Amino acid sequence: MDEDSRFHSGDDGEPSFFIGQVMRKLLRAVIMMTKRIRLRILQIIVVVFVVFLLLWIAAFLYGSFYYSYMPQAAFSTAVHYYYRTDCESPASFSCSYPVANISLMRNNRHVMTFGQAYTISLQLDMPDSPVNQELGMFMIKTACFSRDGEQTASSARSTRQLLSASSSRFSMLRYRSDLLKQLATLLFLPAFLSGVSEQKQVLEVELFSEYIDDPYSPSVTAIIEILSNKVQIYSSQLLIHAHFTGIRYLLFNFPLTSALVGVFSNFSFLSLLFILSYLRLLFKVDLRPEQRRTGGRLPQREYNMSNNQQRRGRDAAAGSSQSVGAFQMTPTY
């Protein structure tokens, strides 16, 4: 009976032991899987953060390059004319042509970039009045001055025909017959009465076709003079437009494509640097030069010398122990 009970108790213990082993292996597998998932999630987070950081740095570098390399594409400012009133004859109130002094500085910085070609033009809003129609042709003269008062450029242009910077042309308001004026007045009568539109003509005069500012004597002011005493003007504006060529032309006319190419190039270069730095840091081992040449082990010569020294030390210790034992066994007289 005792043997049967022992046999049954042994049979009952074996399944429980097997189940315990399976549960421990399953728990170990679950723990390892959890650790791997956490490690993978951490790696993904680190990779996403690094990619986002590299993209931000690439975009910042491209933006800095674009801001420092690209000049201002267009500039406009209002032009206000004045007359001199210190006339000798009391019958005439104005004894000079309309003159305007315009500053070419904004926030203590030059409007035009050195070495960049610009087109400078003057826009005139003139009423379609009988006085302007009878005025005929008139000329516009422009001169640019540096900070020292030196004249850097001059131009005498008409309001129609415009060629090089040293040429002079004459023009006038566009001719319209009386019948055409009456028909236009009847057609746009509601706009004229409501003030939405006006009976005027907009003339744009090109003062300089390709003006390049001198870096040694940059222009800070421009003097515009209209060579007519009877001209009537509603308002006037000075327009400056840049003529881009080469890389600046691509950056200005294709901004989205240029931005994508620039950011992608910067991102590729930064990613290559980061990968090379990471690999260097990963495989860097602080060993001595001799250990690097032997793969982390001592040279064979030093290894043999150390073995010989250890063998000699053991032989010397054995010889000393034998001499001491013989001395002890020798009788003393």
Buried (B, 14 or more C-beta within 10 A) or exposed (E): EEEEEEEEEEEEEEEEEEEEEEEEEEEEEEEEEEEEEEEEEEEEEEEEEBEEEBBEBBBEBBEEEBEEEBBBEEBEBEBEBEEEEEEEEEEEEEEEBBBBEBEBEEEEEBBBBEEBBBBBBBBBBBBBEEEBBEBEBBBBBBBBBBEEEEEBBBBBBBBBBBEEBEEBBEBBBEEEEEEEEEEBEEEBEEEBEEEEEEEBBEBEBBBBBEBBBBEEBBBBBBBBBBEBBEBEBEEBBBBBBBBBEEEBEBBBEEEEEBBEEBBEEBBEEBBEEBEEEEEEEEEEEEEEEEBEEBEEEEEEEEEEEEEEEEEEEEEEEEEEEEEEEEEEEEEEE
